[in-house]
Amino acid sequence: MKARIPMTKTAPIRHPRRAVPRIAGVFLCVAFSAAAAPTARIIESGLYSTEPVADPPRGTPVGRYRLLERTQKVPLRLGVRFGFCAQFEGVEVEGKYMLTEIVRHPLMVQPSGIEVTGWNVPRMLNVENGRGIWCESHVLTQPHELVPGRWRFVVGDADADLVVEEFDAVPAGTP
């Protein structure tokens, strides 16, 4: 007579490769739900003073330059400063947060013959309690910049464009 070996009941064996996509999916869901994208809104836009404000009132967006007129029309005249300020919220980094500013404008030809249609530069947003105010402006300082057309400012982080503001540069005296 043969000795019987008792069989113990075990859990069904699952194929390990089938578990990998499930685990990866869980991690991706957690990662994407945990990191909400920051939001931004424009709080002022238009023409600014060219002289810095000596002692700006606390809590004013620009701090350095005073808003003179809310407008999207920029008179093409040397010395005109135009720009905007945006408030960012939901930034998960305290201290400094990296943004990218992309500026596009009408074709300009510099005195050296180089054609320019814009620039891209990194910018830092100062963040406190998930919020920050960021301002950008441009001053028309060179005769070759006095070209009519659309100026487009785009500010974003590594994931998305967060703010887009446009101005129309028009000959001075145009209503």
QUITA-V832261 format. One record per backbone hydrogen bond with DSSP energy under -1.0 kcal/mol. NH is the residue of the N-H (numbers start at 1). CO is the residue of the C=O. E is the energy in kcal/mol with one decimal. If there is no record, write none. Layout:
BEGIN
nh:co:e
NH:CO:E
NH:CO:E
END
This chain:
BEGIN
nh:co:e
18:15:-1.1
20:16:-1.1
23:19:-2.5
24:20:-2.8
25:21:-2.4
26:22:-2.0
27:23:-2.2
28:24:-2.5
29:25:-2.4
30:26:-2.2
31:27:-2.5
32:28:-2.7
33:29:-2.2
34:30:-1.9
35:31:-1.3
36:34:-1.0
39:89:-2.6
41:87:-1.7
43:85:-2.6
44:85:-1.4
46:83:-2.6
47:69:-2.5
48:81:-2.6
49:66:-2.5
53:64:-3.3
60:57:-1.8
64:62:-2.1
68:47:-3.0
69:47:-1.6
74:168:-3.0
76:170:-2.8
77:75:-1.6
79:140:-3.8
80:77:-1.7
82:138:-2.4
83:46:-2.3
84:136:-2.4
85:44:-2.7
86:134:-2.9
87:41:-2.8
88:132:-3.5
89:39:-2.7
91:130:-2.3
95:127:-2.2
97:125:-2.0
99:123:-3.4
100:156:-2.9
101:121:-3.1
102:154:-3.0
103:119:-3.2
104:152:-2.4
105:117:-2.3
108:116:-2.5
110:114:-2.9
113:110:-2.8
116:108:-2.9
119:103:-1.9
121:101:-2.5
123:99:-2.8
125:97:-2.7
127:95:-3.7
128:131:-2.8
131:128:-1.5
132:88:-2.0
134:86:-2.6
136:84:-2.6
138:82:-2.8
140:80:-2.4
145:142:-1.9
146:143:-1.6
147:145:-2.3
149:169:-2.1
151:167:-3.1
152:104:-3.0
153:165:-3.2
154:102:-2.6
155:163:-2.7
156:100:-2.1
157:160:-1.9
162:155:-2.5
163:155:-2.2
165:153:-2.5
167:151:-2.5
168:72:-3.2
169:149:-3.4
170:74:-2.7
174:171:-1.9
END
